[in-house]
Amino acid sequence: MREIVKNTKIDFMGVRYYALSFTAILMLIGLLAVVQVARGTANLGIDFAGGTAVQIKFKTPVSLHAVRTTLEEGGISGFELQELPTEGKVLISVKKSKGALGDLSKKIISLLSQKFSEGNMVVDSTTEIGPKVGSKLREDAMWAVIASMIGILIYVAFRFQVRFGVGATVATLHDVLAVLGIFYLIGKEINLLLISALLMIAGYSLTDTVVVFDRIREDMKTKFKKPAFEIVNDSINEVLSRTIITSLTVFLTAAAIFAFGGEVLHDFALAIMIGIIIGTYSSIFVASPIVLMLGKDKPVSKK
């Protein structure tokens, strides 16, 4: 792979305590988001909160204001509208409905067909999730993330050493919590699509971390007389070009989806973009310092 940076001598471990302090702040924000999601007080999508979503395609473009007015006059409240202008579609979401969800979707379709004429609109899809099902999905999503963390710990501990497994697990957990916390702070909707993005970020972060760990392990065999922090610094600098190129490639792919993938994939791509930046940061400034500290910063033996 072409090197875009060569022979760097950056002292990454020299700022490890500052980096870990910043990491702790991001994780605390993420934990706050987890608590709010568990309580159901975050901006949850209907996947987790329960409710109805109806996607309608209009042959002749209509304004969101007209759709909103029609629904409000029909007695429907607490709904959100999302326009897909390039496709001529409108997505109507009603969260936390305690009534009959099927009746609610029928009422929405009936009101709009009366206002805009039935021949002008086509119902693309309807999604109905009860509050109990939404709560179960929210719980299952959390367990999926926890299970992935345990799997990462076991895999890396088996492939390397326990301290490497701990470093990789903390770094991956940090990435997931950081992205979730950022989405919570900026008021983005938290739904199953975001959980999919978080699991992808966890996989990417682990892959990037393992590359760094591989080089550290190799350097431990050939540079065992050096202090441990120098070995870790050398290893990160040696794979820095690869890390930048890989992260940039994935980031540009996610950016293309963000720009041209449509409204439905907008938040998914945004989560991936944020996750790539944070995942690259954690491989260097979270996983590696933890491995170093668990080794008590001492030189490693050749064995």
N, C-alpha and C positions, 0 to 999 in steps of 0.2 A: 504494500500500500504506500502511495506517495506520502512523504513526510512534509507537512506544512510548517512544522517547527522542529528544529534540530538542536541536539546537544544543550538542552535547557538545564539550568542548575537552580531551579526555584526551590526555596526552602518552605515547602508546604507544611511540614510538621512544626515549623517555628511559630505558626499562628493557630495551632490546633486547639488551644484553649479558648481563643476568641471564637473560632468556628463552632466549637461545641456549645458555647453559650448561645450563639445564634440558633443553633440546632434545637436547643432546649426550648427557646421561645416559640419556634415553629411547631414543635411537638405539643406544647401546652395549648396553642391555638387549635391544633387539630383535635386534641382531647376534648376541648370545649365543644367543638363541632360534633364530636361523637356523642357527647352527653345530650346536646340539643336534638340530634337526630333520634336518639333513643327515647327522648321525651316527646318527640313528635312536634317540637316547636320550631324546627328549622324550616326553610323553604323546601318542603318535600314535594316531589312529583306525585301524581296519582298512583304510581307504582307502589309507593310507601304509605301515602296518606289515605288511599282509597278515593274513589270517585269515578267520573265518566269523562271520556274524551271522544269527541266526534270530529272527524276530518272531512271537510266538504270541499269539492271542487266546483267553482263557478265558471260557466262557459263565458259569461260576460262579467268583467271585473266589477266588484262591489267594494265599497269602503268599509273599513273596520268600524267606523262610527255608526254606519247604518246597521251593521250586524249587532253591535253592542246595544243600540237603542231598541232594536227589535226584541232582543232577549230580555232586556230590562222591563220593557212594556209587557212582556209575556209572563212576568213574575219570577224570572230566574235571576238569582244573585250569586255572588261569590265565584264568578267565572273568570277565566283568563282567555285572552285571544292572542293567537300567534299567526301572523300572515306569512305565507310562502309565495311571494309575489311572482317569482319566475315560473311557478307552476299554477298560478291562479287558484291557490288553495287557502283555506282558513281552518285552523285547528282551535276548537273550543274545548277548554278543560274546566271541569267543575270538581273541586276537591272536597273530600270529607262529606260526601252526601250520605245522609242517614236514611233516606227514603229508598224507594224502589229504583234502582239505577236504570233498569230497562225502560221504565216509564219516563225517566228524566231524558234519556237520549231520544226517545220518540217525541217528547215534547219539543226538544230543541229542533229536531228535523222538521216537525210540523210547523213551528213558528216561522222558520226560515223559508220553507217552501211556500207558505202563504204570502210572505212578504216579497220574495224574489221570483216567484213562480216555480213550480216543480220542474219544468222543463229546462230551467237555467242552471240547475244544480244537480250534482251527483254525489252521493254519500260514498266516500272512499273507504272509510273504516269507522268502526265504533269500538271503544275499549271500555270495559266496565269492571272495576275492581272494588270489592267491598272493603270496609275499614278493617275487618278482621284479617282478610287476605293481605291487605297492604301491610298490616303490622307483622304478619308472618314473613312476608317478603323482606321487610326491613331487618328482622331478626336473622333470617337466613343469609342475607348479604353480609352482615357483621361476622357471622360464623365462617363464611367463605373467606373473608380477609384474614381472620384469626388462623384458620386452617392453613392458608398459604404461608403465613409467617412461621408456623411450626414446621411445615415442610421444608422451608428454606433453611431453618436452623439445623435440621437433621441432615439435609443434603450437604451443606457446606462443612458442617462439623465432620461428616464422614469423609469428604473429599480432601479436606485440609486438616484443621485442628479445631477444637472446641472454641478457642478464642476467635478464630476466623468466622465460625458459625455465628457467634454472638455479634460480631461486628457487622456481618452481612444482614442479619435479622434486624438489628437496630437501625441500620441505614435504610433498609427497605420499609420498615415501619415508619420511619421518619418521612420518607417520600410520600407514602400513602396519607399520613396524617397532615402533612404540609399542604398537599393539593386539596384535600377535603377542607382544611381550615381556611385556605384562600377562597375557595368557592363559597364557604359559609359567610366569610367576611364581606364579599362583594355581592352577596344576595342571589347567587346563581341557584337554579333548581337542582336538588339532589335526588337523583333517580337511578334506575337500574343501568342506564347508559353510562352514567358517571362511575358506577361500581365496576362496569366492564373496563372503563378507562383506567381506573385505579389498579385493577388486577394486571392490566397490560403494563402499566408503569412499574409495578412490582417486578414483573418478569424482565423488563428492560434494565431496571436498576440492578437486579441480581446478575444479569449477564455482564454488565459493565464492571461491577464489583469483582466478579470472578476473574476477569481479565487482569485487573490490578493485582489481585491476590496471587494469581499464577506467576506473575513476574516477581512478586515479593518472595514467593516460595523458591523460585529459581535463584534469585540473588542471595538468599540465605545460604545456599549451598556453595556459592563461589565467593561471597564477600563476608563470610562468617566472622572475620576478624574485625570488621567495622562495627561501630555502635549501631544499635538497632534503628535509631531514628534516621541515620544516614542511609541505611539499606532501604528503608521505606521511601525516603525522599528520592533516592536513585531510581527505584522501581517505578514510582509515579511519573517521574520525568521521562523515563524510557518509553512508557506507553502513552504519553501525553498526546502525541500526534494522532495516534490511533483513536484515542478517546474523543478528541475534538472532531475528527472526520466522521466518526460513527454518529456521534450526537448531532452534528450539523446535518447529516444526511436524513436522519429520522425526523429532526425538527422541521426541515424543509418539506418533507412529505406531509407532516401534520399541518403545516402552514398552508399547503396547497388544498388540503381538505377543508381547512378553516375558511379559506377564501372562496373556493368554488364548489364545496360539497353540499351547499344548501343549509337552510336554517336548522333542519333536524339534526345535522351532524356538527353544528357550530360549537356547542358546549363540549361535546366529546373531543373535538380536535383541540379546543382551547386547553382542556385538561391534559391532553397528551403533550402539548407544547410546554406547559408549565412543568409537567412531570419530567420531561427530558432535561430541562435546565436543573431542576432540583436533584434528579437522579445522578446527573454528572457531578454535581457539587458533592453529593453524599458519598460517592465512591472514593473521592479524594479526601474530603474533610470530615467525614463521619466514620465510615467503615475502617479506613486505615489507621486513624488515631486510636480507635478503640482496640484494635489488634495490638498496637504499639503499647498502650497503657496496660492491657491485660498481660502483656509480656514484661511488665515493670520496666519498660524502656532499657532493658539490659541487652548486651550483645547476645546473639543467638549462637548456639553450638552448631558445629558442622552437621552433627547427627540430627 
